[in-house]
Amino acid sequence: MIKISNGTKKGFRLKVPNNNLVRPKTSKIRKMIFDILQSVEGLEVLDIFAGSGSLGIEALSMGAKFTTFIDKSPASINSIKDNLRKCDFVNQSSVINQEFGIATRMLIKNKKKYDLIFADPPYSYFDDKTLNGIIRTALKLSSPGGVIICDHPKEEKIILDVENRVKEYKDKFITFCWQNEK
């Protein structure tokens, strides 16, 4: 279990799926992410490859308006739903049990836009073009001025023409990308 670090639900313990597919963010990484963001008040959030839902739930705890969670793992979906019930965020969220590509195509087709997008795919998901493909997809779902945050292996590099900031953490990078204002 991990604890929510900030906001109205600070200290709440979150259930984490009991498998090797989920790498829940440590409180140190979540603190670094939310310190950089400064405020998530009133934002629409998308948590892709949500795992336990810790990032999206932390955003709700800090005042985000609504969070959509996407994961294809039944264990992750159960953990996310349990965590949302425990934190009383069911009415401020939706949970999509679907593979990344299918779910994001559906959201794009429905013209959904998000102010903040978290993408934390399993490292086994990556190949030469994965990071850029995930960010390219996220850009289609991002509101003007929106932020995309992606956790990825160090060997993956961004080759898209987007403003970004990379934070190194042990064996990985946390990359922040900004959608240009339109």
C-alpha positions in Angstrom: 0.0 0.0 0.0 1.0 3.6 -0.6 -0.3 6.8 1.0 -1.7 9.9 -0.6 0.9 12.7 0.1 -1.1 15.9 -0.5 -4.5 17.5 -0.4 -7.8 16.6 1.3 -7.1 12.9 1.4 -3.5 13.2 2.6 -2.5 10.0 4.5 -5.2 7.8 3.0 -3.7 4.4 2.1 -4.2 3.2 -1.5 -4.5 -0.4 -2.6 -1.9 -1.5 -5.1 -2.4 -4.5 -7.4 -0.6 -7.5 -6.2 1.3 -8.2 -9.5 4.7 -7.2 -11.1 3.0 -5.0 -13.7 2.5 -2.0 -11.5 5.2 0.5 -10.4 3.3 2.8 -8.1 4.9 6.2 -7.8 6.8 6.8 -4.5 5.7 9.7 -2.4 9.0 11.4 -3.4 8.3 11.2 -7.1 4.6 12.3 -6.7 5.8 15.2 -4.6 8.3 16.3 -7.3 5.6 16.0 -10.0 3.0 18.0 -8.1 5.6 20.6 -6.9 6.5 21.3 -10.6 2.8 21.5 -11.5 2.1 23.8 -8.5 -1.7 23.6 -8.8 -4.2 21.1 -10.3 -7.2 23.0 -9.0 -10.2 22.5 -11.3 -8.3 20.5 -13.9 -9.6 17.7 -16.1 -7.1 14.8 -15.7 -6.4 11.7 -17.7 -4.4 8.9 -16.0 -3.3 6.4 -18.7 -1.8 3.0 -17.7 -3.2 4.0 -14.3 -2.1 1.0 -12.2 -3.3 1.8 -8.7 -4.6 5.2 -9.8 -2.2 7.0 -7.4 -1.4 10.0 -9.7 -5.0 10.7 -10.7 -6.3 10.2 -7.1 -3.6 12.5 -5.8 -4.7 15.1 -8.3 -8.3 14.7 -7.1 -7.1 15.1 -3.5 -5.4 18.4 -4.5 -8.6 19.8 -6.2 -8.7 18.4 -9.7 -12.3 18.6 -11.1 -12.4 15.1 -12.7 -10.1 12.2 -13.5 -10.5 9.5 -16.1 -8.5 6.4 -15.5 -7.4 3.9 -18.2 -5.9 0.5 -17.6 -6.4 -2.9 -19.2 -5.5 -5.1 -16.1 -8.5 -6.4 -14.1 -6.3 -6.2 -11.0 -5.5 -2.6 -11.6 -9.2 -1.7 -12.4 -10.3 -3.3 -9.1 -7.6 -1.4 -7.2 -8.5 1.9 -8.8 -12.3 1.4 -8.1 -11.6 0.4 -4.5 -9.3 3.4 -4.0 -11.9 5.8 -5.5 -14.6 4.4 -3.2 -12.3 4.7 -0.2 -11.5 8.3 -1.0 -15.1 9.2 -1.9 -14.0 10.2 -5.5 -16.4 7.9 -7.4 -18.5 10.9 -8.7 -15.4 12.8 -9.8 -14.0 10.0 -11.9 -14.5 7.4 -14.6 -12.6 4.2 -15.0 -12.1 2.7 -18.5 -11.1 -1.0 -18.6 -9.5 -1.0 -22.0 -6.2 -1.3 -23.9 -4.4 2.1 -24.3 -4.9 2.4 -28.1 -8.6 1.4 -28.1 -9.4 3.7 -25.1 -7.6 6.7 -26.4 -9.1 6.3 -30.0 -12.5 6.3 -28.3 -11.7 9.4 -26.3 -10.3 11.2 -29.4 -13.4 10.2 -31.4 -15.6 11.7 -28.6 -13.5 14.9 -28.7 -12.4 14.6 -25.1 -9.8 17.1 -23.9 -7.7 17.0 -20.7 -5.7 19.7 -18.9 -3.3 17.2 -17.4 -2.4 13.7 -18.7 -0.3 11.1 -16.8 1.2 8.3 -18.8 3.1 5.6 -16.9 3.2 2.5 -19.2 4.9 -0.7 -18.2 8.5 -0.7 -19.3 7.9 -3.9 -21.2 5.5 -1.9 -23.4 8.4 0.2 -24.8 10.1 -0.2 -28.2 12.0 2.3 -30.4 8.9 4.5 -31.1 6.7 4.0 -28.0 7.4 7.2 -26.0 6.9 9.4 -29.0 3.7 7.5 -30.0 2.3 7.8 -26.5 3.0 11.6 -26.4 1.7 12.1 -29.9 -1.6 10.3 -28.8 -1.7 12.4 -25.6 -1.3 15.6 -27.6 -4.5 14.8 -29.4 -6.3 14.6 -26.1 -4.6 17.6 -24.5 -6.3 20.9 -24.1 -4.4 24.0 -25.3 -1.8 24.7 -22.7 -2.3 21.2 -21.2 0.6 19.2 -19.6 1.6 15.6 -20.3 3.7 13.7 -17.8 5.3 10.5 -18.9 7.5 8.1 -17.0 9.9 6.2 -19.3 13.2 4.4 -19.4 16.3 6.5 -19.9 17.0 5.0 -23.3 13.8 6.4 -24.8 14.2 9.9 -26.2 11.6 12.5 -27.3 12.0 13.4 -31.0 8.7 15.3 -31.3 8.6 19.1 -31.6 7.1 19.8 -28.2 8.3 21.9 -25.3 9.5 19.6 -22.6 11.4 19.3 -19.4 13.0 16.1 -18.3 13.7 15.1 -14.6 16.0 12.2 -14.0 15.2 9.8 -11.2 17.5 6.8 -10.6 16.9 4.5 -13.6 14.2 6.5 -15.4 13.1 9.9 -16.7 9.9 11.8 -15.9 9.2 14.0 -18.9 6.8 17.0 -18.8 5.5 18.0 -22.2 3.4 21.2 -22.8 0.8 21.4 -25.5 1.2 24.8 -27.2 -1.6 27.2 -26.5 -3.9 27.7 -29.5 
